Amino acid sequence: MSDATFTPDREAEFGDYVALLKPRVMSLVVFTAFVGLLVAPVALHPFVAASAVLFIALGAGASGALNMWYDADIDAVMRRTAKRPVPSGKVAPEEALAIGVGLSGIAVVMLALATNLVAAGLLAFTIFFYAVIYTMWLKRSTPQNIVIGGAAGAFPPVIGWAAATGGVSLEAVLMFALIFMWTPPHFWALALFIKSDYDDAGVPMLTVTHGRKSTRRHILIYTVLLAPIGPALALSPVGGPVTLAAALVLNAIFLKGAFDIWRRDEGEAETDGYRTEKRVFRFSLYYLFLHFGALVADRALQGVF
């Protein structure tokens, strides 16, 4: 973090604190954690389950606050992030840090009390990984930042599973792998059409260090590596026909999009306003939600039949 001083230009409002917790990212965390908990072979009391998801969400929000505290200097440079609460002067950095640390402690302790130490330990590790390993180290030091850092976003369903079962099994690992391998093509597609943001901020994203042609190739490679995970999850005890159908259809669409990105040159992409890249990025969001939604559908079918 730079030595720049960010002075709030007005008293922070409730919405500023909500934004500090990265609610859009939190929604994905909450949903995947809920699915991990729901499909686990051990059923929790609804109140305990709801409490577990709440504390996992608090942990995700704490990670977001710590990320915004540390990254305020580069967020201020990037058009996509300049309006975030800290760089825009709505929340003081020390306040963001205090909220992040405080919520981290509350989330981990309360999850331990509500469920078990394995789930709490995984949550604590996830917060540490995102705030320290990814934000403070990987993000500014290596083009593999998204590849390795994607683990932080992949842990929530594992935490949900552990909250219910007290451990980790193959099914949880497959859910982790689905998110982990999805993360690089998802973010690299974004990096292609936001253009110079990462370069301006000095973040060594793959588009900056290896060029845009290499980034397009990496998107295709990682999408190919991602494709078998959905069917594998469908064939596991938590999967079923809905998950298998969803995996086959979603992977076909994602692979087609990745191939379309790979075969483009930069001049073509620039001319049409990066329509393909934007389309693939938007679809990648549905890809993950629909995969996990299919697991919920199969769990419901198992309950019925």
N, C-alpha and C positions, 0 to 999 in steps of 0.2 A: 504493500500500500504506500502511496506517495505521501509526502509531508503536507500536501495541500490541505487547507482548512476550509471546511464546509460549514457555513453559518446559516442556520434556518432563517428564512426571510419572513416567517409568520409562525404562529402557534400551530403545531401539527393537529390535524383533524383525525377522526376515527378511520376514515377511508385511507389515510396515509399509512396508518399502522397495519391495516389489512393488506395494502399493497406491499408493505415491507416483508410480509410472510409469503410472497409469491403465490397468490391463491390459484392461479391457473396450473402451476406445477403441482401445488398441493392437491388439486382435484384428481390428478392422475395418480398421485401417491395414495390418496384415500381409497380410490377405486381398486387399484391393484392389491393393496393391503387387505381390503375387504374381501376380494375374491380369494386371495390366499387363505384367509381365515375361513371363508364359507365352504370351500371345497375340501378342506382338511377332514380327515376321517374322524376327528373328535369334535363333537358339537359343544360349543360354549353356551352358557346362559345368555339370552339376548342382551341383558344389561352389561354383562362382562364383555361381550363381543363389541357392543357399541362403545364402551369405555376404551377398549384396546384400540379401536380404530381412531377414536378421538385423540388418544395420547400419541399414536403414530403420526397423526396429522399435525399435532403440536410440535413433534420432533422435526417434521418436514418444514414447518414454518420457521422454527428456530434456525435450521440450516439456511433457509432463504435470507433471514435477517443477518446472519453472520456473513453470508456471501455478499450481501449488499453493503455491509460495513467495510469489508476488506476491499471490495472492487469499486468503491465509489470513484476513484480516480479514473479508471478506464471506462466505467459506465458513463461518466460525464462527457467522454469523447465520442462515444458511439451513439449514432442517431437512434438506434433501436432501444437504448437503455437510458438516454439522457434525462428522461422525465421520471425516473425512479425516485423514491422518496429522499434518499440521501444526496445524490448528486444535484437534484433539483432544489435542494435547500429546504425541504419540508420536514425532514427528521435529522437531528444531529447525529453524527457518527457514533459518539459515545452512547447515545440513547439506543441506537440500533444494536450495538455490541451488548449492552446490558440486557436488552430484550432477548437477543439470541442466546446468551449464556443462561439467563433465567429460565426461559422456556425449555432449553435443553435439559436442565436439571429436573424441572418439574415433569417433563415427558418421560424421561428414563425412570425416575423413581416411581412415578405413578403406574407406568406399565409393568414394572416389577411387582408392585403390590397387587395390581389387578390380575396379572397373568402369571408370569414366571421370569426367572433370571435370564434364561436363554434369550427370550424375546427382548428383554430390556438391554441385554448385552449387545445384541445385534443392532438395536436402535442406536445405542451409544456409539457403536463402531461406525454406523452409517453417517451419523452427524459429524463425527470426527473425520471420516473419509472425505465427505463433501466439503466441509469447512476448511480443513487443513491440507489433506493430501491433494485434493483437486483444486480448490480455490487458491490456496496460498502457494502451492508448489507446481502442480502439473499444468495448470491453465496458462501460466506465464513462462513455462520453461521448455515445453515439448509439443510438437504437432500431434503426439499421441494423447493429448489432454482429454479429448472426447472419448477416445477408445478406452482408456483406463478409467477415466472419471465416470464413465457410464455405469460403473458398478454401483455408485451411490444411488442412482435412480432405479436400479434393478433389485435392490434389497427389500422394498416394502412388501411384496407378496411373500417373501421368505419370512419376514418378521410376523406377518399375519398368520402364516402356517405355524411358526414356532409358538405364537401366542396360544394357539389351540392345542398343539401336540406336545410342546415342550422340547421339540427337536427339529431337525431338518432331514428331508428325505429327497429321493430322486425327483418327485413331482415338483417340490419347491425349487430344486436346482434347475429344472427345465423352465419354470416360470421366470427365474432369474436370467437364464440364458436368452430367453426370448426378448426381454427388455434390453439386456446388455448388448446383444448383436444388432438390435434395432436402432440403438442410439446413434452410432456413427453415421449411417446413411441419412437418418433424420436430420441431424445437425449440419452435416456437410451440404445437404440440399439447401438448407437455410443460408449457409455461408456463401454459396454460389450467387444468390441473388441479393444479398445485402451488400455485396461488393466490397467496398474499401473499409468498412467499419472495423474489422479486426486488424487490418493493416494500420489504420490510423491510431488504434489503441495499443499497438505493439503486442498483440496477442498472437502467438505462433500457430494460428489455425492452419490446417493443411493447405488451404487456398493461398495462404501467404508464403509458407515455407517451401512447398513443392509445386505450386502452380495450380491453375484451375483444370487443366487437362488431366493431371494426376488425380485431382480430387474426384473428377468424373469417373475415372477408372476405379478408384477406391470405393465409390458408392456402389458400383456394379458388383465388385468383389464381395463386399460385406453383405449385400442383399442376397447374393447367391449362397453365402454361408449361413444367412439367417433362415433361408427357405425351409430346410429340413426340421427346424426346431418346432414349428407349429404342428406339423403332422406327428412328430414324436410325442408332443404333449397330448395330442388327441388320442393316441394309442396307449397312453398311460392310464392308471386307474382313475384319474380325475377328469379324463377326456371322454369323448363319445362322438356320435355321428355329427352333431352340430359343430363341434370344434373341428372335426376333420374337414367338413364341407367348408367352413369358414377359412381354415388354413389353406386349403387348395385354391380357393377363389382369391383370397387376399394376397397370397404369394404370387399368383399369376399376374395380378394387376401391378403389384409392387415391382416384380421382376421386369415387366414390360416398361414401367416408368423408369427404372434404373438403366435399362438398355437404351431408352430414348435419350436420357441424359448423357450416357457414355458416348453415343455416336455424334453428339452435337459439337460444333466448334464454337469458340467464344464469340466470334462475329455474328453467327446465327442467333445465339442466345441473346446477345446485346440488342440485336435488331428487333426481335419479337418481345422484348421486355421480360425475358426469363420466364415465359409462361409455363414451359415444361417443368422447370425447377420448382416453381411455386406450386404447380399442380401436384407434383410428387411429394413436396413437403406437407401440403395440406392432407393428402391421402395418408401419409405416414401416421398422422395423428389418429385417423379413423382406424388404421390398421391395428394399432395396439388396443384401443378401446373395444373393437369388435372381437379380437381374439379373446380377451378376458371376458367379454360379455357372453361369448359362446360357451366358455367354461361354466358360467352361471346357468345358462340354458341347459347344458348337459347335467349339471347338478340337480336342477329342478326335475328333469326327466327321470333321473335315477330315484328321486324321491317319490315320483308318481308311479313308476313302473318297478 
